[in-house]
Each structure stands twice: as C-alpha cells, then as structure tokens.
Amino acid sequence: MSDGYSIGELARASGCKAETIRYYERIRLLPPAARRASGYRRYGDADVRRLRFVRQGRALGFPLEAIRELLALADRPNQDCAAADRLCTAQLEEVRDRIRALQRLEAELAHVLEQCRGGRVAECRVIEALSG
C-alpha cells in the first residue's frame, strides 16, 4: 500500500487482531508504528511480514521470547543459524513432552471409560475419578 496500512488493514493482512498488534507493539515485538498527523498508526509491508512471522511462530508453539530471538536472527540473515537450530530443538522437545503427557491422559481417560459402561451415576467410574 502506498500510504501504508491502518491497524484494521494490518489486522486483516496479517491475520492478527488489532489488540494483539497493539500488545506486540507495547512489548516491542513489533516496532512502534509511524503516526499520521491525526495520530492514527500507519504500518508498512515489513510490519505485515513481521506479524505473519510471529503468527507462524505462535502456531508452532514458540513462546514470545523465542520468537523475539528468532526475529533478531531473521534481521541478520548472514549469521550462523545455530541459535535458530537451538531454539527449534528446544521447542520440538517441549512439543514431544506435551505429546507424552497427552498420551498418558488419553490412556487414563480410556481406562476410566472402560470401567464405566452403563449403569447408574451412583456407580459411575467417571464421576468417581473426577471426585478424587
């Protein structure tokens, strides 16, 4: 866009909500926007790309601090990518830990459900398991 993006236009172009954009600006994940004479924020194509990067990082489960580090790395494309590999390896291990926890949860729920087929609520294993 020749005149830049309003926050609403940036929200549509990036897939982020306006309040999320303001939050990312407050925590300096997104640089402060230029302001028009009216005080309205104006953003550029680089902001769209940056927000899409952040959204993709969040979709992959990266915490904001890791995304901040990855953005800093992306801003210096000629440096070694060992730091990016380290961040991705740590995130992969976190995802694997969550998968293992979910698999344990799945097994426990299946076991409880297996013991509660029919009957009355007074003898229900699901209710009993949740009651502690």
Backbone as ProteinMPNN parsed JSONL, in Angstrom:
{"seq_chain_A": "MSDGYSIGELARASGCKAETIRYYERIRLLPPAARRASGYRRYGDADVRRLRFVRQGRALGFPLEAIRELLALADRPNQDCAAADRLCTAQLEEVRDRIRALQRLEAELAHVLEQCRGGRVAECRVIEALSG", "coords_chain_A": {"N_chain_A": [[0.845, -1.186, 0.0], [0.537, 2.206, -0.803], [0.162, 4.355, 0.972], [0.467, 3.114, 3.315], [-0.677, 0.921, 5.97], [-3.634, 0.973, 7.904], [-4.381, 0.183, 11.335], [-6.499, -1.632, 11.339], [-6.463, -2.541, 8.68], [-3.955, -3.7, 8.675], [-4.403, -5.725, 10.518], [-6.204, -7.345, 9.084], [-4.567, -8.032, 6.887], [-2.476, -9.424, 8.096], [-3.625, -11.322, 9.708], [-3.78, -11.061, 12.421], [-5.355, -9.882, 15.393], [-6.408, -6.502, 16.073], [-5.987, -5.667, 18.732], [-4.042, -7.492, 19.531], [-1.958, -6.704, 17.888], [-1.456, -4.158, 18.951], [-0.609, -4.966, 21.494], [1.744, -6.441, 20.831], [3.218, -4.331, 19.915], [3.483, -2.833, 22.284], [5.079, -4.563, 23.822], [7.316, -4.5, 22.368], [7.726, -6.328, 20.293], [6.905, -5.785, 17.848], [7.927, -3.03, 15.985], [7.401, 0.387, 17.061], [4.665, 2.023, 15.548], [4.579, 4.302, 12.788], [3.108, 7.527, 12.969], [0.29, 9.229, 11.73], [-0.637, 12.644, 11.017], [-3.069, 12.881, 12.227], [-2.803, 11.203, 14.338], [-3.334, 8.551, 14.079], [-2.154, 5.203, 13.756], [0.203, 4.039, 11.312], [1.212, 1.481, 9.225], [3.649, -0.607, 7.532], [4.611, -2.77, 4.741], [6.665, -4.354, 5.76], [5.881, -4.646, 8.388], [3.62, -6.234, 8.096], [4.84, -8.598, 7.164], [6.427, -9.195, 9.407], [4.496, -9.61, 11.425], [3.191, -11.837, 10.352], [5.253, -13.669, 10.533], [5.495, -13.825, 13.328], [2.941, -14.857, 13.938], [3.109, -17.37, 12.68], [5.2, -18.474, 14.143], [3.96, -18.576, 16.672], [1.925, -20.367, 16.039], [3.415, -22.645, 15.782], [3.994, -23.049, 18.36], [6.003, -21.662, 19.678], [7.276, -19.77, 22.391], [6.82, -16.256, 23.188], [9.28, -14.983, 23.79], [11.173, -16.629, 22.542], [10.378, -16.247, 19.925], [11.006, -13.566, 19.689], [13.806, -13.747, 19.777], [14.2, -15.253, 17.436], [13.248, -13.458, 15.53], [15.194, -11.47, 15.793], [17.362, -12.889, 14.83], [16.474, -13.31, 12.207], [16.646, -10.748, 11.28], [19.311, -10.515, 10.821], [20.527, -11.933, 8.418], [22.947, -13.075, 7.488], [24.295, -14.353, 9.499], [25.343, -17.253, 11.408], [23.163, -20.07, 11.746], [22.928, -21.493, 14.117], [21.823, -20.695, 16.567], [19.12, -20.463, 15.927], [18.589, -23.118, 15.314], [18.982, -24.219, 17.856], [16.881, -23.042, 19.312], [14.69, -24.111, 17.935], [15.08, -26.84, 18.362], [14.716, -26.968, 21.146], [12.018, -26.225, 21.248], [10.853, -28.331, 19.849], [11.369, -30.447, 21.624], [9.785, -29.62, 23.768], [7.244, -29.842, 22.588], [7.195, -32.607, 22.164], [7.233, -33.463, 24.838], [4.716, -32.527, 25.661], [3.101, -34.09, 24.003], [3.644, -36.638, 25.043], [2.543, -36.291, 27.608], [-0.137, -35.878, 26.926], [-0.679, -38.367, 25.799], [-0.499, -39.996, 28.063], [-2.679, -38.955, 29.469], [-4.727, -39.63, 27.683], [-4.646, -42.453, 27.895], [-5.362, -42.791, 30.576], [-7.972, -41.676, 30.621], [-9.235, -43.441, 28.823], [-9.052, -45.801, 30.279], [-10.633, -45.206, 32.561], [-13.094, -44.789, 31.308], [-13.524, -47.28, 30.189], [-14.126, -48.786, 32.409], [-16.624, -47.923, 33.033], [-19.273, -48.595, 31.774], [-22.423, -48.11, 31.051], [-25.028, -48.541, 33.543], [-25.667, -46.888, 36.684], [-25.416, -43.455, 37.755], [-24.577, -43.299, 40.369], [-22.756, -45.386, 40.613], [-20.866, -44.708, 38.796], [-17.753, -44.703, 37.234], [-16.461, -42.592, 35.977], [-17.501, -40.289, 37.208], [-16.687, -40.885, 39.803], [-13.869, -40.927, 39.46], [-13.401, -38.256, 38.888], [-14.179, -37.109, 41.225], [-12.2, -37.562, 42.96]], "CA_chain_A": [[0.0, 0.0, 0.0], [1.376, 3.39, -0.912], [0.01, 5.181, 2.165], [0.609, 2.263, 4.486], [-1.843, 0.215, 6.478], [-4.198, 1.327, 9.21], [-4.294, -1.005, 12.187], [-7.504, -2.58, 10.865], [-5.956, -3.143, 7.444], [-2.846, -4.576, 9.068], [-5.019, -6.897, 11.15], [-6.712, -8.203, 8.01], [-3.461, -8.518, 6.058], [-1.586, -10.302, 8.859], [-4.365, -12.342, 10.432], [-3.722, -10.764, 13.852], [-6.343, -8.913, 15.852], [-5.85, -5.174, 16.349], [-5.494, -5.619, 20.116], [-2.791, -8.256, 19.545], [-0.955, -5.836, 17.268], [-1.1, -3.147, 19.963], [0.171, -5.663, 22.532], [3.075, -6.71, 20.289], [3.902, -3.039, 19.885], [3.826, -2.482, 23.679], [6.189, -5.387, 24.315], [8.405, -4.269, 21.408], [7.889, -7.393, 19.316], [6.665, -5.022, 16.627], [8.399, -1.665, 16.233], [6.323, 1.38, 17.152], [4.167, 2.451, 14.243], [4.592, 5.722, 12.439], [1.797, 8.143, 13.221], [-0.152, 10.287, 10.832], [-0.93, 13.897, 11.723], [-4.279, 12.643, 13.022], [-2.466, 10.341, 15.468], [-3.571, 7.147, 13.743], [-0.981, 4.411, 13.406], [0.365, 3.625, 9.927], [2.156, 0.366, 9.153], [4.122, -0.93, 6.196], [4.689, -4.169, 4.337], [7.566, -5.054, 6.689], [5.089, -4.981, 9.573], [2.794, -7.39, 7.716], [5.728, -9.767, 7.149], [6.836, -9.468, 10.789], [3.352, -10.2, 12.133], [2.99, -13.194, 9.827], [6.335, -14.455, 11.141], [5.099, -14.049, 14.724], [1.789, -15.778, 13.93], [3.586, -18.718, 12.344], [5.941, -18.938, 15.318], [2.973, -18.926, 17.712], [1.244, -21.591, 15.589], [4.339, -23.745, 16.063], [4.101, -23.175, 19.807], [7.126, -20.94, 20.253], [6.932, -18.669, 23.298], [7.14, -14.938, 22.621], [10.715, -14.668, 23.909], [11.87, -17.361, 21.477], [10.053, -15.55, 18.672], [11.821, -12.341, 19.709], [15.165, -14.153, 19.384], [14.167, -15.648, 16.03], [13.14, -12.216, 14.748], [16.52, -10.833, 15.806], [18.184, -13.666, 13.902], [15.99, -13.044, 10.846], [17.118, -9.411, 10.91], [20.736, -10.634, 10.489], [20.497, -13.168, 7.63], [24.262, -13.64, 7.16], [24.928, -15.009, 10.638], [25.16, -18.688, 11.553], [21.816, -20.378, 12.237], [22.981, -22.4, 15.268], [20.88, -20.231, 17.591], [17.776, -20.836, 15.466], [18.503, -24.572, 15.491], [18.852, -24.464, 19.289], [15.522, -22.673, 19.694], [13.767, -25.068, 17.337], [15.275, -28.108, 19.075], [14.058, -26.825, 22.451], [10.575, -26.233, 21.021], [10.487, -29.69, 19.478], [11.355, -31.244, 22.858], [8.592, -29.197, 24.507], [6.096, -30.453, 21.912], [7.243, -34.043, 22.459], [6.805, -33.612, 26.239], [3.257, -32.352, 25.7], [2.504, -35.272, 23.374], [3.717, -37.732, 26.022], [1.556, -36.004, 28.655], [-1.459, -36.126, 26.347], [-0.839, -39.817, 25.645], [-0.817, -40.515, 29.399], [-4.044, -38.53, 29.732], [-5.593, -40.465, 26.85], [-4.702, -43.795, 28.482], [-6.124, -42.721, 31.821], [-9.381, -41.491, 30.28], [-9.724, -44.681, 28.226], [-9.182, -46.764, 31.377], [-11.802, -44.817, 33.351], [-14.281, -45.013, 30.492], [-13.669, -48.727, 30.033], [-14.72, -49.317, 33.64], [-17.925, -47.291, 33.263], [-20.165, -48.809, 30.63], [-23.788, -48.304, 31.504], [-25.237, -48.481, 34.974], [-26.207, -45.659, 37.271], [-24.431, -42.429, 38.11], [-24.052, -43.612, 41.71], [-21.622, -46.296, 40.459], [-20.125, -44.267, 37.605], [-16.309, -44.549, 37.441], [-16.062, -41.258, 35.512], [-17.828, -39.372, 38.305], [-15.799, -41.252, 40.919], [-12.498, -40.49, 39.157], [-13.349, -36.801, 38.975], [-14.421, -36.721, 42.619], [-10.934, -37.636, 43.658]], "C_chain_A": [[0.88, 1.236, 0.0], [1.328, 4.248, 0.351], [0.182, 4.381, 3.446], [-0.725, 1.668, 4.904], [-2.333, 0.871, 7.765], [-4.099, 0.064, 10.068], [-5.316, -2.062, 11.775], [-7.064, -3.29, 9.599], [-4.809, -4.097, 7.738], [-3.383, -5.848, 9.708], [-5.518, -7.865, 10.081], [-5.571, -8.823, 7.203], [-2.597, -9.55, 6.783], [-2.305, -11.457, 9.542], [-4.314, -12.18, 11.942], [-4.827, -9.774, 14.21], [-5.661, -7.594, 16.18], [-5.283, -5.094, 17.765], [-4.188, -6.396, 20.264], [-1.663, -7.42, 18.951], [-0.507, -4.771, 18.265], [-0.241, -3.764, 21.078], [1.593, -5.934, 22.046], [3.894, -5.424, 20.188], [4.366, -2.648, 21.297], [5.023, -3.274, 24.187], [7.379, -5.371, 23.355], [8.717, -5.467, 20.52], [7.688, -6.824, 17.917], [7.141, -3.603, 16.892], [7.226, -0.687, 16.319], [5.942, 1.886, 15.754], [4.405, 3.943, 14.043], [3.194, 6.258, 12.7], [1.525, 9.195, 12.161], [-0.41, 11.535, 11.667], [-2.147, 13.74, 12.629], [-4.005, 11.789, 14.256], [-2.681, 8.866, 15.195], [-2.267, 6.458, 13.365], [-0.995, 4.105, 11.906], [1.478, 2.582, 9.89], [2.539, 0.106, 7.712], [4.141, -2.421, 5.926], [5.608, -4.973, 5.263], [6.82, -5.461, 7.952], [4.184, -6.18, 9.303], [3.649, -8.653, 7.773], [6.124, -10.166, 8.567], [5.695, -10.126, 11.574], [3.047, -11.606, 11.634], [4.039, -14.152, 10.394], [5.955, -14.816, 12.574], [3.94, -15.038, 14.786], [2.224, -17.2, 13.639], [4.382, -19.3, 13.51], [5.012, -19.369, 16.435], [2.241, -20.206, 17.335], [2.11, -22.819, 15.831], [4.611, -23.9, 17.556], [5.252, -22.437, 20.447], [6.625, -19.884, 21.24], [7.401, -17.346, 22.703], [8.625, -14.606, 22.715], [11.542, -15.4, 22.856], [11.612, -16.695, 20.127], [10.853, -14.255, 18.578], [13.247, -12.66, 19.254], [15.216, -14.536, 17.908], [14.033, -14.436, 15.109], [14.489, -11.506, 14.675], [17.463, -11.568, 14.856], [17.782, -13.385, 12.454], [16.45, -11.678, 10.353], [18.599, -9.411, 10.53], [20.945, -11.926, 9.682], [21.855, -13.8, 7.334], [24.93, -14.348, 8.329], [24.581, -16.497, 10.661], [23.787, -18.983, 12.163], [21.807, -21.329, 13.433], [21.994, -21.986, 16.352], [19.446, -20.586, 17.206], [17.568, -22.337, 15.631], [18.279, -24.917, 16.964], [17.433, -24.166, 19.757], [14.502, -23.68, 19.16], [13.87, -26.433, 18.021], [14.583, -28.074, 20.436], [12.539, -26.867, 22.286], [10.095, -27.622, 20.647], [10.42, -30.582, 20.717], [10.142, -30.895, 23.715], [7.334, -29.824, 23.898], [6.057, -31.952, 22.21], [6.826, -34.326, 23.899], [5.291, -33.496, 26.354], [2.541, -33.549, 25.08], [2.519, -36.443, 24.354], [2.689, -37.528, 27.133], [0.14, -36.262, 28.148], [-1.708, -37.626, 26.146], [-1.145, -40.475, 26.992], [-2.26, -40.177, 29.77], [-5.04, -39.38, 28.935], [-5.755, -41.856, 27.457], [-5.531, -43.798, 29.758], [-7.618, -42.554, 31.543], [-9.99, -42.764, 29.679], [-9.954, -45.73, 29.306], [-10.424, -46.458, 32.216], [-13.075, -45.128, 32.574], [-14.568, -46.5, 30.327], [-14.37, -49.35, 31.245], [-16.133, -48.797, 33.872], [-18.805, -47.418, 32.029], [-21.56, -49.113, 31.156], [-23.9, -48.185, 33.019], [-25.745, -47.123, 35.405], [-25.082, -44.704, 37.652], [-23.809, -42.732, 39.472], [-22.849, -44.54, 41.652], [-20.695, -45.894, 39.314], [-18.653, -44.026, 37.923], [-15.812, -43.165, 36.979], [-16.295, -40.264, 36.63], [-16.914, -39.639, 39.499], [-14.376, -40.749, 40.686], [-12.378, -38.971, 39.289], [-13.542, -36.302, 40.394], [-13.175, -36.886, 43.48], [-10.767, -38.853, 44.49]], "O_chain_A": [[1.868, 1.297, 0.733], [2.347, 4.807, 0.756], [0.053, 4.926, 4.542], [-1.756, 1.887, 4.267], [-1.534, 1.274, 8.609], [-3.766, -1.007, 9.56], [-5.033, -3.257, 11.851], [-7.265, -4.496, 9.453], [-4.701, -5.163, 7.132], [-2.861, -6.934, 9.459], [-5.279, -9.07, 10.168], [-5.614, -10.008, 6.874], [-2.047, -10.452, 6.15], [-1.682, -12.452, 9.913], [-4.758, -13.066, 12.672], [-5.185, -8.921, 13.397], [-4.479, -7.567, 16.522], [-4.216, -4.517, 17.974], [-3.318, -6.0, 21.04], [-0.542, -7.432, 19.46], [0.689, -4.514, 18.406], [0.724, -3.157, 21.541], [2.551, -5.681, 22.777], [5.113, -5.438, 20.357], [5.494, -2.192, 21.483], [5.878, -2.738, 24.892], [8.328, -6.138, 23.516], [9.843, -5.611, 20.044], [8.237, -7.328, 16.937], [6.796, -3.023, 17.922], [6.179, -0.915, 15.714], [6.8, 2.137, 14.908], [4.428, 4.727, 14.991], [2.215, 5.513, 12.654], [2.412, 9.945, 11.756], [-0.398, 11.475, 12.896], [-2.243, 14.389, 13.67], [-4.868, 11.661, 15.126], [-2.263, 8.019, 15.984], [-1.393, 7.054, 12.736], [-2.056, 3.934, 11.306], [2.551, 2.784, 10.458], [1.853, 0.535, 6.785], [3.744, -3.229, 6.766], [5.35, -6.149, 5.519], [7.1, -6.514, 8.524], [4.002, -7.037, 10.168], [3.243, -9.658, 8.356], [6.154, -11.354, 8.89], [5.918, -11.093, 12.304], [2.68, -12.475, 12.425], [3.738, -15.306, 10.695], [6.078, -15.971, 12.985], [3.956, -15.959, 15.602], [1.755, -18.138, 14.285], [4.251, -20.482, 13.827], [5.235, -20.396, 17.076], [1.962, -21.039, 18.197], [1.592, -23.912, 16.06], [5.369, -24.779, 17.967], [5.466, -22.568, 21.653], [5.655, -19.181, 20.955], [8.265, -17.316, 21.827], [9.174, -14.001, 21.794], [12.509, -14.845, 22.334], [12.511, -16.592, 19.292], [11.325, -13.892, 17.5], [13.825, -11.934, 18.445], [16.164, -14.185, 17.207], [14.635, -14.396, 14.036], [14.877, -11.002, 13.621], [18.266, -10.943, 14.161], [18.639, -13.241, 11.582], [16.624, -11.472, 9.152], [19.096, -8.428, 9.981], [21.481, -12.902, 10.208], [21.904, -14.971, 6.959], [26.022, -14.893, 8.172], [23.634, -16.934, 10.007], [23.307, -18.224, 13.006], [20.767, -21.917, 13.734], [21.388, -22.846, 16.992], [18.648, -20.967, 18.062], [16.494, -22.777, 16.041], [17.483, -25.801, 17.284], [16.848, -24.944, 20.51], [13.561, -24.051, 19.862], [12.858, -27.101, 18.233], [13.936, -29.044, 20.83], [11.846, -27.48, 23.099], [9.028, -28.045, 21.092], [9.501, -31.392, 20.841], [9.537, -31.778, 24.322], [6.458, -30.287, 24.629], [4.988, -32.5, 22.481], [6.141, -35.315, 24.161], [4.657, -34.278, 27.063], [1.496, -33.974, 25.572], [1.526, -37.158, 24.485], [2.036, -38.482, 27.556], [-0.688, -36.81, 28.875], [-2.835, -38.092, 26.309], [-1.953, -41.401, 27.062], [-2.978, -41.013, 30.318], [-6.072, -39.796, 29.463], [-6.866, -42.38, 27.527], [-6.317, -44.717, 29.987], [-8.441, -43.224, 32.168], [-11.126, -43.12, 29.992], [-10.938, -46.468, 29.257], [-11.184, -47.369, 32.544], [-14.027, -45.674, 33.133], [-15.725, -46.921, 30.327], [-15.114, -50.321, 31.112], [-16.779, -49.207, 34.836], [-19.043, -46.436, 31.326], [-21.842, -50.211, 31.636], [-22.953, -47.77, 33.686], [-26.195, -46.318, 34.59], [-23.938, -45.116, 37.845], [-22.632, -42.444, 39.693], [-22.0, -44.498, 42.543], [-19.831, -46.674, 38.914], [-18.339, -43.22, 38.8], [-14.85, -42.635, 37.534], [-15.405, -39.484, 36.971], [-16.427, -38.701, 40.13], [-13.746, -40.211, 41.597], [-11.356, -38.466, 39.754], [-13.116, -35.198, 40.731], [-13.122, -36.394, 44.607], [-9.729, -39.025, 45.13]]}, "name": "protein", "num_of_chains": 1, "seq": "MSDGYSIGELARASGCKAETIRYYERIRLLPPAARRASGYRRYGDADVRRLRFVRQGRALGFPLEAIRELLALADRPNQDCAAADRLCTAQLEEVRDRIRALQRLEAELAHVLEQCRGGRVAECRVIEALSG"}
